Amino acid sequence: MMHLDTLKSGFVPPESKLVPWNQWNPGLTNDELTLGQVKETLPGANPDDIGFMVKLLENPASPLALTGAVSLERHDCIHIILGRGLLNQDEAFVIGFTMGSAGDDLSKLEEFIFKKVARHLYPTNYRMTRKSLKAYQLGLEAAREMGTYKIYNFPFENYYHMQLSELRKMLKVNAARLKQIYREEQAMLPDTKASKRLPII
C-alpha cells in the first residue's frame, strides 16, 4: 500500500491510483506537495455510484441540500486538506468539518436530519454507524474551533498548483491541532480501521 506520509518530495505518479479506495490515505506530512499532486493519487470514483439519498442531502445542486453541501471535486480536496482517507469514519469527519465550517448558518435541525438520514436511510456502503457519527461530531467541532469558514465554497479547482502547507494556512486548518483531535478520535474509537491509521504523529 502506498501511503503519502512516506513521501519526501516530488510528484506522485498516476499509477498510485491503483491503490484500492479503502487503502488510500493522504495523511498530514505532505506539506511540500501541491494539492494537484496529491489529488492525482486519489482512486477514481464514478458519480453515478453515489446513492440517491446521499446526492439529495450532499449535492449542492439538490433542492434539499443541507448547509455545507459541496461538489464531489471539492469534497475530495477537503479529504486531502484534512489528511483523511475514504472509509466511512473518514467520510463522517470530513462531512462534519465541512458542515461545521458554515458556522451559525448550520442549524441544529440540519445536524439532526443529517445524522438520522445518514444512520438509517443512506445506502449500505455510505451508511454511518454510531461510531462514525462520533467522528462527524468531532469534525463539526474542529471546524468551529479553528475558525475555518465555509470551506465548501473555496474554489479548490483554482489552487491545484499550491502547496498543501499554504492552502491549510489559507483555510485556517491547523495540522498540529488536527493531530491532537485525531488522537482524541483514536482514544474514543480505538478499534476501527480508520482510527488505527489516523495521522497522529
Contact map, one row per residue, 1 for C-alpha under 8 A:
111000000000000000100010000000000000000000000000000000000000000000000000000000000000000000000000000000000000000000000000000000000000000000000000000000000000000000000000000000000000000000000000000000000
111100000000000100100001000000000000000000000000000000000000000000000000000000000000000000000000000000000000000000000000000000000000000000000000000000000000000000000000000000000000000000000000000000000
111111100000000000000001111000000000000000000000000000000000000000000000000000000000000000000000000000000000000000000000000000000000000000000000000000000000000000000000000000000000000000000000000000000
011111100000000000000000111011000000000000000000000000000000000000000000000000000000000000000000000000000000000000000000000000000000000000000000000000000000000000000000000000000000000000000000000000000
001111100000000000000000011111000000000000000000000000000000000000000000000000000000000000000000000000000000000000000000000000000000000000000000000000000000000000000000000000000000000000000000000000000
001111110000000000000000000000000000000000000000000000000000000000000000000000000000000000000000000000000000000000000000000000000000000000000000000000000000000000000000000000000000000000000000000000000
001111111100000000000000000001000000000000000000000000000000000000000000000000000000000000000000000000000000000000000000000000000000000000000000000000000000000000000000000000000000000000000000000000000
000001111100000000000000000001000000000000000000000000000000000000000000000000000000000000000000000000000000000000000000000000000000000000000000000000000000000000000000000000000000000000000000000000000
000000111110000000000000000000011000000000000000000000000000000000000000000000000000000000000000000000000000000000000000000000000000000000000000000000000000000000000000000000000000000000000000000000000
000000111111000000000000000000001000000000000000000000000000000000000000000000000000000000000000000000000000000000000000000000000000000000000000000000000000000000000000000000000000000000000000000000000
000000001111100000000000000000001000100000000000000000000000000000000000000000000000000000000000000000000000000000000000000000000000000000000000000000000000000000000000000000000000000000000000000000000
000000000111110100000000000000000000110110000000000000000000000000000000000000000000000000000000000000000000000000000000000000000000000000000000000000000000000000000000000000000000000000000000000000000
000000000011111100000000000000000000000110000000000000000000000000000000000000000000000000000000000000000000000000000000000000000000000000000000000000000000000000000000000000000000000000000000000000000
000000000001111110000000000000000000000110000000000000000000000000000000000000000000000000000000000000000000000000000000000000000000000000000000000000000000000000000000000000000000000000000000000000000
000000000000111111000000000000000000000010000000000000000000000000000000000000000000000000000000000000000000000000000000000000000000000000000000000000000000000000000000000000000000000000000000000000000
010000000001111111100000000000000000000011100000000000000000000000000000000000000000000000000000000000000000000000000000000000000000000000000000000000000000000000000000000000000000000000000000000000000
000000000000011111110000000000000000000111110000000000000000000000000000000000000000000000000000000000000000000000000000000000000000000000000000000000000000000000000000000000000000000000000000000000000
000000000000001111110000000000000000000000100000000000000000000000000000000000000000000000000000000000000000000000000000000000000000000000000000000000000000000000000000000000000000000000000000000000000
110000000000000111111011000000000000000000100000000000000000000000000000000000000000000000000000000000000000000000000000000000000000000000000000000000000000000000000000000000000000000000000000000000000
000000000000000011111111000000000000000000100000000000000000000000000000000000000000000000000000000000000000000000000000000000000000000000000000000000000000000000000000000000000000000000000000000000000
000000000000000000111111000000000000000001100000000000000000000000000000000000000000010000000000000000000000000000000000000000000000000000000000000000000000000000000000000000000000000000000000000000000
000000000000000000011111000000000000000000000000000000000000000000000000000000000000111000000000000000000000000000000000000000000000000000000000000000000000000000000000000000000000000000000000000000000
100000000000000000111111100000000000000000000000000000000000000000000000000000000000110000000000000000000000000000000000000000000000000000000000000000000000000000000000000000000000000000000000000000000
011000000000000000111111110000000000000001100000000000000000000000000000000000000000110000000000000000000000000000000000000000000000000000000000000000000000000000000000000000000000000000000000000000000
001100000000000000000011111000000000000000000000000000000000000000000000000000000011110000000000000000000000000000000000000000000000000000000000000000000000000000000000000000000000000000000000000000000
001110000000000000000001111101000000010000000000000000000000000000000000000000010011100000000000000000000000000000000000000000000000000000000000000000000000000000000000000000000000000000000000000000000
001110000000000000000000111111000000000000000000000000000000000000000000000000010111100000000000000000000000000000000000000000000000000000000000000000000000000000000000000000000000000000000000000001100
000010000000000000000000011111100000000000000000000000000000000000000000000000001110000000000000000000000000000000000000000000000000000000000000000000000000000000000000000000100000000000000000000000100
000110000000000000000000001111100000000000000000000000000000000000000000000000000000000000000000000000000000000000000000000000000000000000000000000000000000000000000000000000000000000000000000000000000
000110110000000000000000011111111000000000000000000000000000000000000000000000000000000000000000000000000000000000000000000000000000000000000000000000000000000000011000000000000000000000000000000000000
000000000000000000000000000111111100000000000000000000000000000000000000000000000000000000000000000000000000000000000000000000000000000000000000000000000000000000111100000000000000000000000000000000000
000000001000000000000000000001111100000000000000000000000000000000000000000000000000000000000000000000000000000000000000000000000000000000000000000000000000000000111000000000000000000000000000000000000
000000001110000000000000000001111110110000000000000000000000000000000000000000000000000000000000000000000000000000000000000000000000000000000000000000000000000000110000000000000000000000000000000000000
000000000000000000000000000000111111110000000000000000000000000000000000000000000000000000000000000000000000000000000000000000000000000000000000000000000000000111110000000000000000000000000000000000000
000000000000000000000000000000001111111000000000000000000000000000000000000010010000000000000000000000000000000000000000000000000000000000000000000000000000001111110000000000000000000000000000000000000
000000000000000000000000000000000111111100000000000000000000000000000000000000000000000000000000000000000000000000000000000000000000000000000000000000000000001111000000000000000000000000000000000000000
000000000011000000000000000000001111111110000000000000000000000000000000000000000000000000000000000000000000000000000000000000000000000000000000000000000000000100000000000000000000000000000000000000000
000000000001000000000000010000001111111111000000000000000000000000000000000000010000000000000000000000000000000000000000000000000000000000000000000000000000000000000000000000000000000000000000000000000
000000000000000000000000000000000011111111000000000000000000000000000000000110010000000000000000000000000000000000000000000000000000000000000000000000000000000000000000000000000000000000000000000000000
000000000001110010000000000000000001111111000000000000000000000000000000000000000000000000000000000000000000000000000000000000000000000000000000000000000000000000000000000000000000000000000000000000000
000000000001111110000000000000000000111111100000000000000000000000000000000000000000000000000000000000000000000000000000000000000000000000000000000000000000000000000000000000000000000000000000000000000
000000000000000110001001000000000000011111110000000000000000000000000000000000000000000000000000000000000000000000000000000000000000000000000000000000000000000000000000000000000000000000000000000000000
000000000000000111111001000000000000000011111000000000000000000000000000000000000000000000000000000000000000000000000000000000000000000000000000000000000000000000000000000000000000000000000000000000000
000000000000000010000000000000000000000001111100000000000000000000000000000000000000000000000000000000000000000000000000000000000000000000000000000000000000000000000000000000000000000000000000000000000
000000000000000000000000000000000000000000111110100000000000000000000000000000000000000000000000000000000000000000000000000000000000000000000000000000000000000000000000000000000000000000000000000000000
000000000000000000000000000000000000000000011111110000000000000000000000000000000000000000000000000000000000000000000000000000000000000000000000000000000000000000000000000000000000000000000000000000000
000000000000000000000000000000000000000000001111110000000000000000000001000000000000000000000000000000000000000000000000000000000000000000000000000000000000000000000000000000000000000000000000000000000
000000000000000000000000000000000000000000000111111000000000000000000000000000000000000000000000000000000000000000000000000000000000000000000000000000000000000000000000000000000000000000000000000000000
000000000000000000000000000000000000000000001111111000000000000000000000000000000000000000000000000000000000000000000000000000000000000000000000000000000000000000000000000000000000000000000000000000000
000000000000000000000000000000000000000000000111111101100000000000000000000000000000000000000000000000000000000000000000000000000000000000000000000000000000000000000000000000000000000000000000000000000
000000000000000000000000000000000000000000000001111111100000000000000000000000000000000000000000000000000000000000000000011001000000000000000000000000000000000000000000000000000000000000000000000000000
000000000000000000000000000000000000000000000000011111110000000000000000000000000000000000000000000000000000000000000000000000000000000000000000000000000000000000000000000000000000000000000000000000000
000000000000000000000000000000000000000000000000001111111000000000000000000000000000000000000000000000000000000000000000111000000000000000000000000000000000000000000000000000000000000000000000000000000
000000000000000000000000000000000000000000000000011111111110000000000000000000000000000000000000000000000000000000000100010001000000000000000000000000000000000000000000000000000000000000000000000000000
000000000000000000000000000000000000000000000000011111111110010000000000000000000000000000000000000000000000000000000000000000000000000000000000000000000000000000000000000000000000000000000000000000000
000000000000000000000000000000000000000000000000000111111110011110000000000000000000000000000000000000000000000000000000000000000000000000000000000000000000000000000000000000000000000000000000000000000
000000000000000000000000000000000000000000000000000011111110010111001000000000000000000000000000000000000000000001000000000000000000000000000000000000000000000000000000000000000000000000000000000000000
000000000000000000000000000000000000000000000000000001111111010011011100000000000000000000000000000000000000000000000000000000000000000000000000000000000000000000000000000000000000000000000000000000000
000000000000000000000000000000000000000000000000000001111111110010001111000000000000000000000000000000000000000000000000000000000000000000000000000000000000000000000000000000000000000000000000000000000
000000000000000000000000000000000000000000000000000000000111111011001110000000000000000000000000000000000000000000000000000000000000000000000000000000000000000000000000000000000000000000000000000000000
000000000000000000000000000000000000000000000000000000000011111010000000000000000000000000000000000000000000000000000000000000000000000000000000000000000000000000000000000000000000000000000000000000000
000000000000000000000000000000000000000000000000000000111111111110000000000000000000000000000000000000000000000000000000000000000000000000000000000000000000000000000000000000000000000000000000000000000
000000000000000000000000000000000000000000000000000000010001111110000000000000000000000000000000000000000000000000000000000000000000000000000000000000000000000000000000000000000000000000000000000000000
000000000000000000000000000000000000000000000000000000011000011111000000000000000000000000000000000000000000000000000000000000000000000000000000000000000000000000000000000000000000000000000000000000000
000000000000000000000000000000000000000000000000000000011111111111101000000000000000000000000000000000000000000000000000000000000000000000000000000000000000000000000000000000000000000000000000000000000
000000000000000000000000000000000000000000000000000000001101000111111000000000000000000000000000000000000000010001000000000000000000000000000000000000000000000000000000000000000000000000000000000000000
000000000000000000000000000000000000000000000000000000000000000011111000000000000000000000000000001001001100010000000000000000000000000000000000000000000000000000000000000000000000000000000000000000000
000000000000000000000000000000000000000000000000000000000100000001111100000000000000000000000000011111000100000000000000000000000000000000000000000001010000000000000000000000000000000000000000000000000
000000000000000000000000000000000000000000000000000000001111000011111110000000000000000000000000011000000000000000000000000000000000000000000000000000010000000000000000000000000000000000000000000000000
000000000000000000000000000000000000000000000000000000000111000000011111011000000000000000000000000000000000000000000000000000000000000000000000000000011000000000000000000000000000000000000000000000000
000000000000000000000000000000000000000000000000000000000011000000001111111000000000000000000000000000000000000000000000000000000000000000000000000000010000000000000000000000000000000000000000000000000
000000000000000000000000000000000000000000000010000000000010000000000111111100000000000000000000000000000000000000000000000000000000000000000000000000000000000000000000000000000000000000000000000000000
000000000000000000000000000000000000000000000000000000000000000000000011111110000000000000000000000000000000000000000000000000000000000000000000000000000000100000000000000000000000000000000000000000000
000000000000000000000000000000000000000000000000000000000000000000000111111111000000000000000000000000000000000000000000000000000000000000000000000000010111100000000000000000000000000000000000000000000
000000000000000000000000000000000000000000000000000000000000000000000111111111100000000000000000000000000000000000000000000000000000000000000000000000010000000000000000000000000000000000000000000000000
000000000000000000000000000000000000001000000000000000000000000000000001111111110000000000000000000000000000000000000000000000000000000000000000000000000000000000000000000000000000000000000000000000000
000000000000000000000000000000000010001000000000000000000000000000000000111111111000000000000000000000000000000000000000000000000000000000000000000000000001000000000000000000000000000000000000000000000
000000000000000000000000000000000000000000000000000000000000000000000000011111111100000000000100010000000000000000000000000000000000000000000000000000100000000000000000000000000000000000000000000000000
000000000000000000000000000000000000000000000000000000000000000000000000001111111111110000000100000000000000000000000000000000000000000000000000000000000000000000000000000000000000000000000000000000000
000000000000000000000000011000000010011000000000000000000000000000000000000111111111000000000000000000000000000000000000000000000000000000000000000000000000000000000000000000000000000000000000000000000
000000000000000000000000000100000000000000000000000000000000000000000000000011111111000000000000000000000000000000000000000000000000000000000000000000000000000000010011000010000000000000000000000000000
000000000000000000000000001100000000000000000000000000000000000000000000000001111111000000000100000000000000000000000000000000000000000000000000000000000000000000000000000010100100000000000000000000000
000000000000000000000000111100000000000000000000000000000000000000000000000000111111100000000000000000000000000000000000000000000000000000000000000000000000000000000000000000000000000000000000000000100
000000000000000000000000111000000000000000000000000000000000000000000000000000111111110001100100000000000000000000000000000000000000000000000000000000000000000000000000000000000000000000000000000001000
000000000000000000000111111000000000000000000000000000000000000000000000000000100011111001100000000000000000000000000000000000000000000000000000000000000000000000000000000000000000000000000000010000000
000000000000000000001111100000000000000000000000000000000000000000000000000000100001111101100000000000000000000000000000000000000000000000000000000000000000000000000000000000000000000000000000000000000
000000000000000000000100000000000000000000000000000000000000000000000000000000000000111111100000000000000000000000000000000000000000000000000000000000000000000000000000000000000000000000000000010000000
000000000000000000000000000000000000000000000000000000000000000000000000000000000000011111110000000000000000000000000000000001110001000000000000000000000000000000000000000000000000000000000000000000000
000000000000000000000000000000000000000000000000000000000000000000000000000000000000001111111000000000000000000000000000000000010011101100000000000000000000000000000000000000000000000000000000010000000
000000000000000000000000000000000000000000000000000000000000000000000000000000000001111111111100000000000000000000000000000000000001001000000000000000000000000000000000000000000000000000000000010000000
000000000000000000000000000000000000000000000000000000000000000000000000000000000001111111111110000000000000000000000000000000000000000000000000000000000000000000000000000000000000000000000000000000000
000000000000000000000000000000000000000000000000000000000000000000000000000000000000000111111111000000000000000000000000000000010001101100100000000000000000000000000000000000000000000000000000000000000
000000000000000000000000000000000000000000000000000000000000000000000000000000000000000011111111100000000000000000000000000000000001001111110000000000000000000000000000000000000000000000000000000000000
000000000000000000000000000000000000000000000000000000000000000000000000000001100101000001111111110000000000000000000000000000000000000100100000000000000000000000000000000000000000000000000000000000000
000000000000000000000000000000000000000000000000000000000000000000000000000000000000000000111111111000000000000000000000000000000000000100100000000000000000000000000000000000000000000000000000000000000
000000000000000000000000000000000000000000000000000000000000000000000000000000000000000000011111111100000000000000000000000000000000001111110000000000000000000000000000000000000000000000000000000000000
000000000000000000000000000000000000000000000000000000000000000000000000000000000000000000001111111110000000000000000000000000000000000101111110000000000000000000000000000000000000000000000000000000000
000000000000000000000000000000000000000000000000000000000000000000011000000001000000000000000111111111000000000000000000000000000000000000110010000001110000000000000000000000000000000000000000000000000
000000000000000000000000000000000000000000000000000000000000000000111000000000000000000000000011111111100100000000000000000000000000000000010000000001000000000000000000000000000000000000000000000000000
000000000000000000000000000000000000000000000000000000000000000000010000000000000000000000000001111111100100000000000000000000000000000000111111000000000000000000000000000000000000000000000000000000000
000000000000000000000000000000000000000000000000000000000000000000010000000000000000000000000000111111100000000000000000000000000000000000010011001111110000000000000000000000000000000000000000000000000
000000000000000000000000000000000000000000000000000000000000000000110000000000000000000000000000011111111100000000000000000000000000000000000000000011100000000000000000000000000000000000000000000000000
000000000000000000000000000000000000000000000000000000000000000000000000000000000000000000000000001111111100000000000000000000000000000000000001000011000000000000000000000000000000000000000000000000000
000000000000000000000000000000000000000000000000000000000000000000000000000000000000000000000000000001111110000000000000000000000000000000000000000000000000000000000000000000000000000000000000000000000
000000000000000000000000000000000000000000000000000000000000000000100000000000000000000000000000000001111110000000000000000000000000000000000000000000000000000000000000000000000000000000000000000000000
000000000000000000000000000000000000000000000000000000000000000000110000000000000000000000000000001101111111011000000000000000000000000000000000000000000000000000000000000000000000000000000000000000000
000000000000000000000000000000000000000000000000000000000000000000000000000000000000000000000000000000011111111000000000000000000000000000000000000000000000000000000000000000000000000000000000000000000
000000000000000000000000000000000000000000000000000000000000000000000000000000000000000000000000000000000111111100000000000000000000000000000000000000000000000000000000000000000000000000000000000000000
000000000000000000000000000000000000000000000000000000000000000000000000000000000000000000000000000000000011111110000000000000000000000000000000000000000000000000000000000000000000000000000000000000000
000000000000000000000000000000000000000000000000000000000000000001100000000000000000000000000000000000000111111111000000000000000000000000000000000000000000000000000000000000000000000000000000000000000
000000000000000000000000000000000000000000000000000000000000000000000000000000000000000000000000000000000111111111100000000000000000000000000000000000000000000000000000000000000000000000000000000000000
000000000000000000000000000000000000000000000000000000000000000000000000000000000000000000000000000000000001111111110000000000000000000000000000000000000000000000000000000000000000000000000000000000000
000000000000000000000000000000000000000000000000000000000000000000000000000000000000000000000000000000000000111111111000000000000000000000000000000000000000000000000000000000000000000000000000000000000
000000000000000000000000000000000000000000000000000000001000000001000000000000000000000000000000000000000000011111111100000000000000000000000000000000000000000000000000000000000000000000000000000000000
000000000000000000000000000000000000000000000000000000000000000000000000000000000000000000000000000000000000001111111110000000000000100000000000000000000000000000000000000000000000000000000000000000000
000000000000000000000000000000000000000000000000000000000000000000000000000000000000000000000000000000000000000111111111100000000000000000000000000000000000000000000000000000000000000000000000000000000
000000000000000000000000000000000000000000000000000000000000000000000000000000000000000000000000000000000000000011111111110000000000000000000000000000000000000000000000000000000000000000000000000000000
000000000000000000000000000000000000000000000000000001000000000000000000000000000000000000000000000000000000000001111111110001110000000000000000000000000000000000000000000000000000000000000000000000000
000000000000000000000000000000000000000000000000000000000000000000000000000000000000000000000000000000000000000000111111110000111100000000000000000000000000000000000000000000000000000000000000000000000
000000000000000000000000000000000000000000000000000000000000000000000000000000000000000000000000000000000000000000011111110000110000000000000000000000000000000000000000000000000000000000000000000000000
000000000000000000000000000000000000000000000000000010000000000000000000000000000000000000000000000000000000000000011111111000100000000000000000000000000000000000000000000000000000000000000000000000000
000000000000000000000000000000000000000000000000001011000000000000000000000000000000000000000000000000000000000000001111111111110000000000000000000000000000000000000000000000000000000000000000000000000
000000000000000000000000000000000000000000000000001010000000000000000000000000000000000000000000000000000000000000000000111111100000000000000000000000000000000000000000000000000000000000000000000000000
000000000000000000000000000000000000000000000000000000000000000000000000000000000000000000000000000000000000000000000000011111100000000000000000000000000000000000000000000000000000000000000000000000000
000000000000000000000000000000000000000000000000000000000000000000000000000000000000000000000000000000000000000000000000011111100000000000000000000000000000000000000000000000000000000000000000000000000
000000000000000000000000000000000000000000000000001001000000000000000000000000000000000100000000000000000000000000000100011111110000000000000000000000000000000000000000000000000000000000000000000000000
000000000000000000000000000000000000000000000000000000000000000000000000000000000000000100000000000000000000000000000111111111111000000000000000000000000000000000000000000000000000000000000000000000000
000000000000000000000000000000000000000000000000000000000000000000000000000000000000000110010000000000000000000000000111010001111111100000000000000000000000000000000000000000000000000000000000000000000
000000000000000000000000000000000000000000000000000000000000000000000000000000000000000000000000000000000000000000000010000000111111100000000000000000000000000000000000000000000000000000000000000000000
000000000000000000000000000000000000000000000000000000000000000000000000000000000000000000000000000000000000000000000010000000011111110000000000000000000000000000000000000000000000000000000000000000000
000000000000000000000000000000000000000000000000000000000000000000000000000000000000000010000000000000000000000000000000000000011111111000000000000000000000000000000000000000000000000000001000000000000
000000000000000000000000000000000000000000000000000000000000000000000000000000000000000111011000000000000000000000000000000000011111111100000000000000000000000000000000000000000000000000000000000000000
000000000000000000000000000000000000000000000000000000000000000000000000000000000000000010010000000000000000000000100000000000011111111110000000000000000000000000000000000000000000000000000000000000000
000000000000000000000000000000000000000000000000000000000000000000000000000000000000000000000000000000000000000000000000000000000111111111000000000000000000000000000000000000000000000000000000000000000
000000000000000000000000000000000000000000000000000000000000000000000000000000000000000011011001000000000000000000000000000000000011111111100000000000000000000000000000000000000000000010000000000000000
000000000000000000000000000000000000000000000000000000000000000000000000000000000000000010011111100000000000000000000000000000000001111111110000000000000000000000000000000000000000000000000000000000000
000000000000000000000000000000000000000000000000000000000000000000000000000000000000000000001001000000000000000000000000000000000000111111111000000000000000000000000000000000000000000000000000000000000
000000000000000000000000000000000000000000000000000000000000000000000000000000000000000000001001100000000000000000000000000000000000011111111100000000000000000000000000000000000000100010000000000000000
000000000000000000000000000000000000000000000000000000000000000000000000000000000000000000011111110100000000000000000000000000000000001111111110000000000000000000000000000000000000000000000000000000000
000000000000000000000000000000000000000000000000000000000000000000000000000000000000000000001001111110000000000000000000000000000000000111111111000000000000000000000000000000000000000000000000000000000
000000000000000000000000000000000000000000000000000000000000000000000000000000000000000000000000100100000000000000000000000000000000000011111111100000000000000000000000000000000000000000000000000000000
000000000000000000000000000000000000000000000000000000000000000000000000000000000000000000000000100100000000000000000000000000000000000001111111110000000000000000000000000000000100100000000000000000000
000000000000000000000000000000000000000000000000000000000000000000000000000000000000000000000000110110000000000000000000000000000000000000111111111110000000000000000000000010000000000000000000000000000
000000000000000000000000000000000000000000000000000000000000000000000000000000000000000000000000000110100000000000000000000000000000000000011111111100000000000000000000000000000000000000000000000000000
000000000000000000000000000000000000000000000000000000000000000000000000000000000000000000000000000000000000000000000000000000000000000000001111111100000000000000000000000000000000000000000000000000000
000000000000000000000000000000000000000000000000000000000000000000000000000000000000000000000000000000000000000000000000000000000000000000000111111100000000000000000000000111000000000000000000000000000
000000000000000000000000000000000000000000000000000000000000000000000000000000000000000000000000000010000000000000000000000000000000000000000011111110000000000000000000000100000000000000000000000000000
000000000000000000000000000000000000000000000000000000000000000000000000000000000000000000000000000010000000000000000000000000000000000000000011111111100000000000000000001110000000000000000000000000000
000000000000000000000000000000000000000000000000000000000000000000000000000000000000000000000000000011100000000000000000000000000000000000000010001111100000000000000000001000000000000000000000000000000
000000000000000000000000000000000000000000000000000000000000000000010000000000000000000000000000011011100000000000000000000000000000000000000000000111111100000000000000000000000000000000000000000000000
000000000000000000000000000000000000000000000000000000000000000000000000000001000000000000000000010011000000000000000000000000000000000000000000000111111100000000000000001000000000000000000000000000000
000000000000000000000000000000000000000000000000000000000000000000011110011000000000000000000000010010000000000000000000000000000000000000000000000001111100000000000000000000000000000000000000000000000
000000000000000000000000000000000000000000000000000000000000000000000100000000000000000000000000000000000000000000000000000000000000000000000000000001111110000000000000000000000000000000000000000000000
000000000000000000000000000000000000000000000000000000000000000000000000010000000000000000000000000000000000000000000000000000000000000000000000000001111111000000000000000000000000000000000000000000000
000000000000000000000000000000000000000000000000000000000000000000000000010000000000000000000000000000000000000000000000000000000000000000000000000000001111111000000000000000000000000000000000000000000
000000000000000000000000000000000000000000000000000000000000000000000000010010000000000000000000000000000000000000000000000000000000000000000000000000000111111100000000000000000000000000000000000000000
000000000000000000000000000000000000000000000000000000000000000000000000110000000000000000000000000000000000000000000000000000000000000000000000000000000011111100000000000000000000000000000000000000000
000000000000000000000000000000000000000000000000000000000000000000000000000000000000000000000000000000000000000000000000000000000000000000000000000000000011111110000000000000000000000000000000000000000
000000000000000000000000000000000011000000000000000000000000000000000000000000000000000000000000000000000000000000000000000000000000000000000000000000000011111111000000000000000000000000000000000000000
000000000000000000000000000000000111100000000000000000000000000000000000000000000000000000000000000000000000000000000000000000000000000000000000000000000001111111000000000000000000000000000000000000000
000000000000000000000000000000000111000000000000000000000000000000000000000000000000000000000000000000000000000000000000000000000000000000000000000000000000011111100000000000000000000000000000000000000
000000000000000000000000000000000111000000000000000000000000000000000000000000000000000000000000000000000000000000000000000000000000000000000000000000000000001111110110000000000000000000000000000000000
000000000000000000000000000000111110000000000000000000000000000000000000000000000000000000000000000000000000000000000000000000000000000000000000000000000000000011111110000000000000000000000000000000000
000000000000000000000000000001111110000000000000000000000000000000000000000000001000000000000000000000000000000000000000000000000000000000000000000000000000000001111111000000000000000000000000000000000
000000000000000000000000000001110000000000000000000000000000000000000000000000000000000000000000000000000000000000000000000000000000000000000000000000000000000000111111100000000000000000000000000000000
000000000000000000000000000000100000000000000000000000000000000000000000000000000000000000000000000000000000000000000000000000000000000000000000000000000000000001111111110000000000000000000000000000000
000000000000000000000000000000000000000000000000000000000000000000000000000000001000000000000000000000000000000000000000000000000000000000000000000000000000000001111111111000000000000000000000000000000
000000000000000000000000000000000000000000000000000000000000000000000000000000001000000000000000000000000000000000000000000000000000000000000000000000000000000000011111111111100000000000000000000000000
000000000000000000000000000000000000000000000000000000000000000000000000000000000000000000000000000000000000000000000000000000000000000000000000000000000000000000001111111111000000000000000000000000000
000000000000000000000000000000000000000000000000000000000000000000000000000000000000000000000000000000000000000000000000000000000000000000000000000000000000000000000111111110000000000000000000000000000
000000000000000000000000000000000000000000000000000000000000000000000000000000000000000000000000000000000000000000000000000000000000000000000000000110100000000000000011111110000000000000000000000000000
000000000000000000000000000000000000000000000000000000000000000000000000000000000000000000000000000000000000000000000000000000000000000000000000011100000000000000000001111111000000000000000000000000000
000000000000000000000000000000000000000000000000000000000000000000000000000000001100000000000000000000000000000000000000000000000000000000000010010100000000000000000001111111100100000000000000000000000
000000000000000000000000000000000000000000000000000000000000000000000000000000000000000000000000000000000000000000000000000000000000000000000000010000000000000000000001100111111100000000000000000000000
000000000000000000000000000100000000000000000000000000000000000000000000000000000100000000000000000000000000000000000000000000000000000000000000000000000000000000000001000011111110000000000000000000000
000000000000000000000000000000000000000000000000000000000000000000000000000000000000000000000000000000000000000000000000000000000000000000000000000000000000000000000000000001111111000000000000000000000
000000000000000000000000000000000000000000000000000000000000000000000000000000000000000000000000000000000000000000000000000000000000000000000000000000000000000000000000000001111111100000000000000000000
000000000000000000000000000000000000000000000000000000000000000000000000000000000100000000000000000000000000000000000000000000000000000000000100000000000000000000000000000011111111110000000000000000000
000000000000000000000000000000000000000000000000000000000000000000000000000000000000000000000000000000000000000000000000000000000000000000000000000000000000000000000000000000111111111000000000000000111
000000000000000000000000000000000000000000000000000000000000000000000000000000000000000000000000000000000000000000000000000000000000000000000000000000000000000000000000000000011111111100000000000000010
000000000000000000000000000000000000000000000000000000000000000000000000000000000000000000000000000000000000000000000000000000000000000001000100000000000000000000000000000000001111111110000000000000000
000000000000000000000000000000000000000000000000000000000000000000000000000000000000000000000000000000000000000000000000000000000000000000000000000000000000000000000000000000000111111111000000001001110
000000000000000000000000000000000000000000000000000000000000000000000000000000000000000000000000000000000000000000000000000000000000000000000000000000000000000000000000000000000011111111100000000001010
000000000000000000000000000000000000000000000000000000000000000000000000000000000000000000000000000000000000000000000000000000000000000000000000000000000000000000000000000000000001111111110000000000000
000000000000000000000000000000000000000000000000000000000000000000000000000000000000000000000000000000000000000000000000000000000000001001000000000000000000000000000000000000000000111111111100001000000
000000000000000000000000000000000000000000000000000000000000000000000000000000000000000000000000000000000000000000000000000000000000000000000000000000000000000000000000000000000000011111111100001101000
000000000000000000000000000000000000000000000000000000000000000000000000000000000000000000000000000000000000000000000000000000000000000000000000000000000000000000000000000000000000001111111100000000000
000000000000000000000000000000000000000000000000000000000000000000000000000000000000000000000000000000000000000000000000000000000000000000000000000000000000000000000000000000000000000111111100000000000
000000000000000000000000000000000000000000000000000000000000000000000000000000000000000000000000000000000000000000000000000000000010000000000000000000000000000000000000000000000000000011111111001000000
000000000000000000000000000000000000000000000000000000000000000000000000000000000000000000000000000000000000000000000000000000000000000000000000000000000000000000000000000000000000000011111111001100000
000000000000000000000000000000000000000000000000000000000000000000000000000000000000000000000000000000000000000000000000000000000000000000000000000000000000000000000000000000000000000000001111101100000
000000000000000000000000000000000000000000000000000000000000000000000000000000000000000000000000000000000000000000000000000000000000000000000000000000000000000000000000000000000000000000001111111100000
000000000000000000000000000000000000000000000000000000000000000000000000000000000000000000000000000000000000000000000000000000000000000000000000000000000000000000000000000000000000000000000011111110000
000000000000000000000000000000000000000000000000000000000000000000000000000000000000101011000000000000000000000000000000000000000000000000000000000000000000000000000000000000000000000000000001111111000
000000000000000000000000000000000000000000000000000000000000000000000000000000000000000000000000000000000000000000000000000000000000000000000000000000000000000000000000000000000000010011001111111111000
000000000000000000000000000000000000000000000000000000000000000000000000000000000000000000000000000000000000000000000000000000000000000000000000000000000000000000000000000000000000000001000111111111000
000000000000000000000000000000000000000000000000000000000000000000000000000000000000000000000000000000000000000000000000000000000000000000000000000000000000000000000000000000000000000000000000111111100
000000000000000000000000001000000000000000000000000000000000000000000000000000000001000000000000000000000000000000000000000000000000000000000000000000000000000000000000000000000000011001000000011111110
000000000000000000000000001100000000000000000000000000000000000000000000000000000010000000000000000000000000000000000000000000000000000000000000000000000000000000000000000000000010010000000000000011111
000000000000000000000000000000000000000000000000000000000000000000000000000000000000000000000000000000000000000000000000000000000000000000000000000000000000000000000000000000000011011000000000000001111
000000000000000000000000000000000000000000000000000000000000000000000000000000000000000000000000000000000000000000000000000000000000000000000000000000000000000000000000000000000010000000000000000000111
